[in-house]
Amino acid sequence: MKPLKEYAIPFIGLKEGKHHFDYQIDKAFFEYFEYDDFNDVNVKTELLLEKKSTFLELYFEISGIVNVNCDLTNEPYDQSVKGEFKLVVKFGDDYNDEFEDILIIPHGQYEIIVAQYIYELIILSMPTKRIHPGVEDGTLDSDILKKLEELSPKDLEEKEETSEETDPRWNTLKKLLTDK
């Protein structure tokens, strides 16, 4: 896979201080990563790169809307996403990305590619269970919801009441607990 050029930041020519980068993320960005869980994507990414004499600090901030399918009904809906992430880039002998928020790159490197970090931030900002807002407030009219209600177990309360009635053979054993 060829890296995305617009997400490569050549920091070697930048002066010390803060530098601001904006990216508009769409579905084509996720197609590059072969991720197809999203129907449509409209996420704004703001990146603040602070160059210091011996290291770089990157502050990622995302906000936008991702169109996904509901886990219950498979109906598409717009899920809002928001997130932030701080990354420290240090220079060392070898490339090392073992740590979550620290990246070590070789001394001769002149640019950093931020596409992977933006991708991961958007994915991790999504809720684990994606439920259509219409399901939660009861306004969604869906055939799948009707079928789920039809197939849901009924008379749960009656079964709980009958399970509390115990077998009389256990009553003698229960007396042992109370007759200390």
C-alpha positions as CSV (number, residue, x, y, z in Angstrom):
1,M,0.0,0.0,0.0
2,K,1.3,3.4,-1.0
3,P,1.2,5.9,1.8
4,L,-1.2,8.8,1.5
5,K,0.9,11.8,0.6
6,E,-1.3,14.5,2.0
7,Y,-0.9,13.0,5.5
8,A,2.9,13.1,5.4
9,I,4.2,16.1,7.4
10,P,7.8,17.1,6.6
11,F,8.8,18.5,9.9
12,I,12.5,19.0,9.0
13,G,11.8,22.4,7.3
14,L,9.4,23.7,10.0
15,K,10.5,26.3,12.5
16,E,10.3,25.6,16.2
17,G,6.8,26.4,17.6
18,K,3.2,25.5,16.8
19,H,2.0,24.5,13.4
20,H,-1.7,23.8,12.5
21,F,-2.9,21.2,10.0
22,D,-6.6,20.5,9.0
23,Y,-7.8,17.4,7.3
24,Q,-11.3,16.5,6.0
25,I,-11.8,12.7,6.3
26,D,-14.2,11.0,3.9
27,K,-15.0,7.4,2.9
28,A,-12.0,7.3,0.4
29,F,-9.7,7.6,3.4
30,F,-11.1,4.4,4.9
31,E,-11.0,2.6,1.6
32,Y,-7.3,3.1,1.6
33,F,-7.2,1.1,4.9
34,E,-9.7,-1.5,3.5
35,Y,-12.2,-0.7,6.2
36,D,-15.7,-0.9,5.0
37,D,-17.9,-0.8,8.2
38,F,-18.8,2.9,7.5
39,N,-21.4,3.9,4.9
40,D,-20.2,7.5,4.7
41,V,-17.8,9.6,6.6
42,N,-17.5,13.3,7.2
43,V,-15.0,14.0,10.0
44,K,-12.9,17.1,10.5
45,T,-9.4,16.5,11.9
46,E,-7.4,19.3,13.4
47,L,-3.7,18.6,14.1
48,L,-1.5,20.9,16.1
49,L,2.1,20.0,15.8
50,E,4.4,21.7,18.3
51,K,8.1,21.4,17.2
52,K,10.6,21.6,20.0
53,S,14.4,21.3,19.8
54,T,14.6,17.6,20.7
55,F,11.1,16.2,20.0
56,L,7.7,16.9,18.5
57,E,4.3,17.0,20.2
58,L,1.2,16.2,18.1
59,Y,-2.4,17.0,19.3
60,F,-5.1,15.3,17.3
61,E,-8.7,16.4,17.6
62,I,-11.6,15.0,15.6
63,S,-15.3,15.8,15.3
64,G,-17.9,14.8,12.7
65,I,-20.4,12.3,11.6
66,V,-20.0,8.7,10.5
67,N,-22.9,6.9,8.8
68,V,-23.1,3.3,10.1
69,N,-25.6,0.5,10.3
70,C,-27.4,-0.2,13.6
71,D,-26.3,-3.5,15.3
72,L,-29.9,-4.4,16.1
73,T,-31.9,-3.4,13.0
74,N,-29.2,-2.9,10.4
75,E,-30.7,0.5,9.6
76,P,-28.2,3.2,8.6
77,Y,-27.9,6.2,10.8
78,D,-25.5,9.1,11.5
79,Q,-23.3,8.6,14.5
80,S,-21.5,11.6,15.8
81,V,-17.8,11.1,16.8
82,K,-15.5,13.2,18.9
83,G,-12.1,12.4,20.1
84,E,-8.6,13.7,20.9
85,F,-5.2,12.1,21.1
86,K,-1.7,13.3,22.1
87,L,1.4,11.8,20.5
88,V,5.0,12.6,21.4
89,V,7.6,11.9,18.7
90,K,11.1,11.4,19.9
91,F,14.3,10.7,17.9
92,G,16.4,7.6,18.5
93,D,18.5,5.0,16.8
94,D,15.6,2.7,15.6
95,Y,12.0,3.0,14.8
96,N,9.8,2.1,17.8
97,D,6.0,2.4,18.2
98,E,5.5,0.0,21.1
99,F,4.1,2.7,23.3
100,E,0.6,4.1,22.9
101,D,1.5,7.7,23.0
102,I,5.2,7.8,22.2
103,L,6.7,7.2,18.8
104,I,10.5,6.9,18.4
105,I,11.8,7.5,14.8
106,P,15.4,7.3,13.5
107,H,17.5,10.5,13.5
108,G,17.6,10.7,9.7
109,Q,13.8,10.7,9.3
110,Y,12.5,14.0,7.9
111,E,8.7,13.5,7.9
112,I,6.0,11.8,9.9
113,I,2.9,10.1,8.4
114,V,-0.2,10.8,10.5
115,A,-2.8,8.8,8.5
116,Q,-2.6,5.7,10.8
117,Y,-3.1,7.8,13.9
118,I,-6.2,9.6,12.4
119,Y,-7.6,6.3,11.3
120,E,-7.2,4.7,14.8
121,L,-8.6,7.7,16.6
122,I,-11.8,7.7,14.5
123,I,-12.2,3.9,14.9
124,L,-11.7,4.1,18.7
125,S,-14.0,7.1,19.0
126,M,-16.9,5.0,17.8
127,P,-19.2,3.4,20.4
128,T,-18.8,-0.4,20.8
129,K,-22.5,-1.0,20.4
130,R,-24.0,1.0,17.6
131,I,-27.7,1.5,18.3
132,H,-30.0,3.6,16.1
133,P,-31.4,6.6,18.1
134,G,-34.9,5.6,17.0
135,V,-34.5,2.2,18.7
136,E,-33.7,3.9,22.0
137,D,-36.5,6.4,22.0
138,G,-39.0,4.0,20.3
139,T,-39.6,6.1,17.2
140,L,-38.0,3.8,14.6
141,D,-40.6,1.7,12.7
142,S,-38.7,-1.3,11.4
143,D,-39.7,-4.8,10.3
144,I,-36.7,-6.2,12.2
145,L,-37.7,-4.6,15.5
146,K,-41.2,-6.0,15.1
147,K,-39.8,-9.4,14.5
148,L,-37.5,-9.1,17.5
149,E,-40.4,-8.2,19.8
150,E,-42.5,-11.1,18.4
151,L,-39.7,-13.5,19.1
152,S,-38.7,-12.1,22.5
153,P,-39.4,-14.4,25.5
154,K,-42.8,-13.8,27.0
155,D,-44.0,-14.4,30.5
156,L,-40.6,-13.9,32.1
157,E,-42.2,-12.6,35.3
158,E,-44.3,-15.7,35.6
159,K,-41.3,-18.0,35.2
160,E,-39.4,-16.1,37.9
161,E,-42.3,-16.5,40.3
162,T,-42.5,-20.2,39.8
163,S,-38.8,-20.6,40.2
164,E,-39.0,-19.2,43.7
165,E,-41.2,-22.1,44.8
166,T,-38.7,-24.6,46.1
167,D,-38.8,-28.3,46.3
168,P,-40.0,-29.4,49.8
169,R,-37.0,-31.7,50.2
170,W,-34.7,-28.7,50.4
171,N,-36.6,-27.3,53.4
172,T,-34.9,-29.7,55.8
173,L,-31.5,-28.7,54.5
174,K,-32.4,-25.0,54.9
175,K,-33.2,-25.6,58.6
176,L,-29.6,-26.7,59.1
177,L,-28.4,-23.3,58.1
178,T,-30.7,-21.6,60.6
179,D,-30.4,-24.1,63.5
180,K,-26.9,-23.1,64.7
